[in-house]
Amino acid sequence: MAGKKSSAEKRHRQSEERRIRNKAVKSSVRTSVRKFTALTKKKDLGEAEIALKEMIKKLDTAAGKGVIKKNTAARKKSRMQRLFNTLRAAQ
């Protein structure tokens, strides 16, 4: 048999590395969404605004990398912005 490794083994290694990287990005997005929603429940307007900007940045980055779809990012941003606007209007 030939001593070379097959291209399938390399492809498997690459896909595993990408899967782990994508998992980390998705996890950080979910964490930022949870952080923002927790702050809105506390009705902390200043901290919520900072968390919203951070969350939007993470969503845009994930969408740009192709980890999540662009429409998914847009939908999440829209919903969170609407939640923030209702909080601001209530105060």
C-alpha positions in Angstrom: 0.0 0.0 0.0 1.0 3.6 -0.5 2.4 5.5 2.4 0.4 8.6 1.7 -2.6 9.7 3.8 -5.8 10.0 2.0 -7.4 13.3 1.2 -10.5 12.2 3.1 -8.5 12.1 6.3 -7.3 15.7 5.7 -10.8 16.8 4.9 -12.1 15.2 8.1 -9.4 17.1 10.1 -10.3 20.4 8.5 -14.0 19.9 9.0 -13.4 19.0 12.7 -11.4 22.2 13.2 -14.1 24.3 11.5 -16.8 22.7 13.5 -15.1 23.5 16.8 -14.4 27.1 15.7 -18.0 27.6 14.5 -19.3 26.1 17.8 -17.2 28.7 19.8 -18.6 31.5 17.7 -22.2 30.3 18.1 -21.7 29.9 21.8 -20.4 33.5 22.2 -23.4 34.8 20.2 -25.9 32.9 22.4 -24.1 34.1 25.5 -24.3 37.7 24.4 -28.0 37.3 23.6 -28.7 35.9 27.1 -26.7 38.7 28.7 -28.7 41.3 26.8 -32.1 39.7 27.7 -31.1 39.4 31.4 -30.3 43.1 31.4 -33.6 44.1 29.8 -35.4 42.0 32.4 -33.6 44.0 35.1 -34.6 47.2 33.2 -31.0 48.4 33.2 -31.1 50.7 30.2 -27.4 51.8 30.1 -25.9 48.4 30.5 -28.5 46.9 28.1 -27.5 49.4 25.4 -23.8 48.4 25.7 -24.8 44.7 25.6 -27.0 45.3 22.6 -24.1 46.9 20.6 -21.8 44.0 21.6 -24.4 41.4 20.6 -25.0 43.1 17.2 -21.3 43.1 16.6 -21.0 39.4 17.4 -24.0 38.6 15.2 -22.6 40.5 12.3 -19.2 38.8 12.7 -20.8 35.3 12.8 -23.0 36.1 9.7 -19.9 37.5 7.9 -18.0 34.3 8.6 -20.9 32.1 7.4 -21.4 30.5 10.8 -25.0 31.7 10.8 -27.1 32.9 7.9 -27.4 36.6 7.3 -31.2 36.6 7.6 -30.9 34.8 11.0 -28.6 37.5 12.2 -30.9 40.2 10.9 -33.9 38.6 12.5 -32.2 38.3 15.9 -30.9 41.9 15.7 -34.4 43.2 14.8 -36.1 41.4 17.7 -33.5 42.5 20.3 -33.6 46.1 19.0 -37.4 46.0 19.3 -37.1 44.7 22.9 -34.7 47.5 23.7 -36.9 50.2 22.2 -39.9 49.0 24.3 -37.7 49.2 27.4 -36.6 52.7 26.5 -40.2 53.8 25.7 -41.3 52.5 29.1 -38.8 54.7 31.0 
